[in-house]
Amino acid sequence: MKPKLLAAALGILLLAAVGSAQASEQVRCEVLTIEASNSGQGIDPALMAHVSIFQKAPFSSFNTFRLVSRTSYKLELGKPVALSMPTPLTGVLTFNRLLEGRLDLTLSINRTTAPPILINGRATPGSPFFAAGLKSARGRWVFGIVCDRADSIIQH
């Protein structure tokens, strides 16, 4: 993916969360690691709740979405949490603050051969956020994130 296309794909992403931070200022986020490709396998049944997102650009250029992992993390205000990501990528998710009822989050994806990618945004209740564009063995990595209060069950 060309740098401009990658930047555009990352630039259109919006962070999303359900609910708001507790008084303790902790949130729980679930990170979905997805491999997008054109292998003709369709959408993994575990991802069917997100079909409408995958049908829109930049994701619509792929016909296969395979869930590789689903991991939950508890985030405390201002404390970065290391994410489990496909080798050689590493990642960090940070809950920066609660602003106007929305979660302000930063996703940092680090690569061994290029500068890190930083995605900042305010979480909008009701929608997960997806970041895509980094090469995988079969296509591109897609990372989906959905957050909620630390004591709630994540629904998506």
Summary of the structure (lengths in Angstrom):
residues: 156
radius of gyration: 14.9
end to end distance: 28.6
largest distance: 46.3
contacts: 490
relative contact order: 0.31
helix: 14%
strand: 48%
